[in-house]
Amino acid sequence: MKYRWFFIFLLLIFTTTVWLAIWWETPSQYLTVNFLDVGQGDAILITAPNRKQVLIDGGPNQTVVRELGQVMPFFDHSIDLVMASHPDQDHIGGLPEVFNRYQVAGFIEPKFPAKTSVYQNLQEKIKEEESTHLIAQVGTKIILGRDVSLEILSAKPWQLGPRGGQPDTNNSSIVARLTYASTTFLFTGDLPTKASDQLAWAQASKIKADVLKVSHHGAKSSNSFLFLKTVKPEYAVISVGVDNRYGHPSVETLAWLETVGAEILQTKDLGTITLKSDGQTVGF
């Protein structure tokens, strides 16, 4: 008798898994963007209506794997594309473990070969996985499905700083615009003020967005009033750690976001933040 109940239990698990897999393969009407709570760092999972997935950044450590497990089905062990906005620890620290746990089809990064151990480790994982390795180019548009695309607006290569100073990784941050029908999300990495102002002057129409991932965890040095009023987001998401030693986000950034009418959402207060778009509006 006990073997009969054990067989029924196994059959129930198998049937449930099959139906979950069928559900996962069935297209949704929603684009989902999860701003993962990884502490003082960035990690963002995009899931298109056809279930294509893009992970932008991986936070400072392996916390990203735990957070991915909270928002991805337990049977899903693949990610279509991983994007590293730039090679700082708080953005790529968890990516080697992502490659350990998931099958990653493609990887894209700016042309900034860092000399850190975590960056070298990540490069080894990419080779082991045999992922398609791309260098971000302005104008590149990644099609994720019908009416869904991710366009690279900025991706500066490694370059010496003023008067021969060391290159700034933040200045090479990929800025990407996610579009689903008439709704838009803007991801900015840690782009500094000067570079973001250049975008505001040169690509004002392209950086307008319903949702802004606020640059550099809300640092004053990365968020000018000019840029924020040009984007004029409905929602401004700040990925930031509790009681972080940098004092992020700055009071100036918060004040400017309030002035432009944005609803401010912070991971240190809300944990992982999930926003959805049906192609016309964005909400929770």
C-alpha positions in Angstrom: 0.0 0.0 0.0 2.8 2.4 0.9 4.3 1.9 -2.6 1.0 2.8 -4.2 0.8 6.1 -2.4 4.5 6.8 -3.2 3.7 6.2 -6.9 0.7 8.5 -6.7 2.8 11.2 -5.1 5.5 10.9 -7.8 2.8 11.1 -10.5 1.3 14.2 -8.9 4.7 15.9 -8.9 5.3 14.9 -12.5 1.9 16.2 -13.6 2.3 19.5 -11.8 5.8 20.0 -13.3 4.5 19.3 -16.8 1.6 21.8 -16.4 3.9 24.4 -15.0 6.2 24.0 -17.9 3.3 24.3 -20.4 2.2 27.5 -18.5 5.7 28.9 -18.7 5.9 28.3 -22.5 2.5 30.0 -23.1 3.0 33.6 -24.0 1.9 36.3 -21.5 0.5 39.7 -22.3 2.9 41.3 -19.8 6.5 42.4 -19.9 7.9 41.9 -16.3 10.9 43.7 -14.9 12.3 42.6 -11.5 14.7 45.0 -9.8 16.3 42.5 -7.5 17.1 43.2 -3.9 20.9 42.5 -3.9 21.9 45.2 -1.4 24.3 47.9 -2.6 24.4 46.9 -6.2 22.3 46.4 -9.3 20.6 43.3 -10.7 17.6 43.5 -13.0 15.7 40.6 -14.6 13.6 41.3 -17.7 11.0 38.7 -18.8 9.4 39.4 -22.2 5.8 38.2 -22.9 7.2 35.3 -24.8 9.3 34.4 -21.7 12.7 35.5 -23.2 14.9 36.6 -20.3 17.6 39.2 -19.9 19.6 39.8 -16.7 21.2 43.2 -16.4 24.1 43.0 -13.9 24.5 40.6 -11.0 24.9 42.6 -7.8 28.0 42.4 -5.6 27.9 38.7 -4.6 26.0 35.5 -4.8 22.8 37.0 -3.4 21.6 37.4 -7.0 21.2 33.7 -7.3 18.9 33.5 -4.3 16.8 36.5 -5.6 16.6 34.9 -9.1 15.2 31.8 -7.5 12.4 33.9 -6.0 11.2 35.3 -9.3 12.0 32.5 -11.8 10.2 29.1 -11.9 12.2 26.4 -10.1 12.5 24.4 -13.3 13.9 27.3 -15.3 17.7 27.0 -15.5 18.5 29.2 -18.5 18.8 32.9 -19.3 18.9 34.1 -22.8 21.1 37.1 -22.3 23.2 38.6 -19.5 24.3 42.2 -19.8 27.0 43.7 -17.6 26.5 47.5 -17.6 30.2 47.9 -16.5 32.8 45.9 -14.7 32.5 47.2 -11.1 32.2 44.6 -8.3 28.7 45.8 -7.3 27.4 45.0 -10.8 29.3 41.8 -11.8 30.3 40.3 -8.5 27.4 37.7 -8.6 27.6 37.0 -12.3 30.2 34.1 -12.1 27.8 32.2 -9.9 24.9 33.0 -12.3 27.0 31.2 -15.0 27.5 28.3 -12.5 23.8 27.9 -11.9 22.2 28.8 -15.3 22.8 28.1 -18.9 23.5 31.5 -20.4 23.1 31.8 -24.2 24.6 35.3 -24.7 26.6 37.9 -22.8 27.1 41.6 -23.7 29.4 44.2 -22.1 31.1 47.5 -22.8 34.6 47.5 -24.3 36.3 47.8 -20.9 38.6 44.9 -20.0 39.0 45.4 -16.2 42.0 44.0 -14.4 40.1 42.8 -11.3 39.9 39.1 -10.2 36.1 39.1 -10.4 36.2 40.3 -14.0 38.8 37.7 -15.0 36.7 35.0 -13.3 33.6 36.2 -15.2 35.5 36.0 -18.5 36.5 32.4 -17.7 32.9 31.5 -17.0 31.8 33.0 -20.3 34.3 30.8 -22.1 33.4 27.7 -20.2 29.7 28.2 -21.0 30.5 28.9 -24.6 28.1 31.9 -24.5 27.9 34.2 -27.5 30.1 37.1 -26.3 29.2 40.6 -27.7 30.7 44.0 -27.2 28.0 46.7 -26.8 27.7 49.2 -29.7 25.5 52.3 -29.8 22.5 51.6 -32.0 22.4 47.8 -31.4 18.9 46.7 -31.0 18.1 43.3 -29.4 14.7 42.0 -30.4 13.1 40.1 -27.5 9.8 39.5 -29.2 6.9 41.1 -30.9 7.0 44.9 -30.0 9.7 44.2 -27.4 13.3 45.5 -28.0 16.3 46.5 -26.0 18.4 49.3 -27.6 21.9 50.4 -26.7 22.0 54.2 -26.4 25.4 54.6 -24.8 28.4 52.3 -24.4 31.7 54.1 -24.2 34.9 52.0 -24.5 37.9 52.0 -22.2 39.6 55.4 -22.4 42.1 57.4 -20.3 40.8 60.0 -18.0 41.6 63.8 -18.1 45.4 64.4 -18.4 46.1 60.7 -18.7 44.3 59.7 -15.5 42.9 56.2 -14.9 39.8 55.3 -17.0 36.5 55.5 -15.2 34.4 52.3 -15.4 31.2 54.3 -14.6 31.7 56.4 -17.7 31.6 53.3 -19.8 28.2 52.2 -18.4 25.8 50.8 -20.9 22.6 52.8 -21.2 19.8 50.7 -22.6 16.2 51.5 -23.5 13.7 48.7 -23.2 10.5 49.2 -25.2 7.3 47.2 -25.2 4.8 48.8 -27.6 4.2 52.3 -26.2 5.9 51.8 -22.8 9.6 52.3 -22.0 12.2 51.5 -19.3 15.6 53.2 -19.1 18.6 51.4 -17.5 21.6 53.6 -16.8 24.2 51.6 -14.9 26.4 54.0 -13.0 26.5 56.7 -15.7 28.0 59.9 -14.3 26.4 63.4 -14.7 28.5 64.7 -17.6 27.7 61.6 -19.7 24.0 61.6 -18.8 23.7 65.3 -19.7 25.3 64.6 -23.1 22.5 62.0 -23.6 19.9 64.6 -22.6 21.2 67.0 -25.1 21.8 64.6 -28.0 19.0 62.0 -27.5 16.3 63.7 -25.6 13.4 61.9 -27.3 15.0 58.5 -26.8 15.7 58.8 -23.1 12.1 59.7 -22.2 10.8 56.7 -20.2 8.0 55.5 -18.0 10.5 53.8 -15.7 14.0 54.9 -14.9 16.6 52.8 -13.1 18.2 55.7 -11.3 22.0 55.8 -12.0 24.6 54.9 -9.5 22.2 54.1 -6.7 20.9 57.7 -6.5 24.4 59.3 -6.2 24.4 63.1 -6.6 27.4 62.7 -9.0 25.3 60.7 -11.5 21.9 62.3 -11.5 21.5 65.9 -12.8 18.2 67.8 -12.8 18.6 68.2 -16.6 18.8 64.5 -17.2 15.9 63.6 -14.8 13.5 66.2 -16.1 14.3 65.1 -19.7 13.6 61.4 -18.8 10.6 62.5 -16.7 9.8 59.0 -15.4 6.5 57.9 -13.8 8.5 55.5 -11.7 12.1 56.0 -10.5 13.7 52.8 -9.1 16.8 53.1 -6.9 18.7 49.9 -6.2 20.5 50.5 -3.0 21.6 48.8 0.3 20.3 49.6 3.7 22.5 52.0 5.7 25.2 51.9 2.9 28.4 53.7 3.7 28.1 56.0 0.6 24.9 57.8 1.8 23.0 56.7 -1.3 20.6 58.0 -2.4 21.5 61.6 -2.1 19.0 64.1 -0.8 19.5 66.2 -4.0 18.6 63.2 -6.2 15.5 62.5 -4.2 14.4 66.1 -4.3 14.9 66.4 -8.1 13.0 63.2 -8.7 10.1 64.5 -6.6 10.2 67.8 -8.6 9.9 66.0 -11.9 6.9 64.0 -10.5 8.4 60.5 -10.3 7.2 57.9 -7.8 10.4 56.8 -6.0 10.8 53.1 -5.3 13.9 51.9 -3.3 15.0 48.3 -2.9 16.3 49.1 0.6 12.7 49.8 1.6 10.7 47.5 -0.6 12.9 44.6 -1.3 12.7 43.3 -4.9 10.6 45.6 -6.9 8.4 44.2 -9.7 6.9 46.3 -12.4 4.8 45.1 -15.3 3.7 46.5 -18.6 0.9 45.5 -20.9 2.3 47.6 -23.7 0.1 50.6 -22.8 0.7 51.3 -19.1 3.1 50.3 -16.4 2.1 49.2 -12.9 2.6 46.6 -10.2 
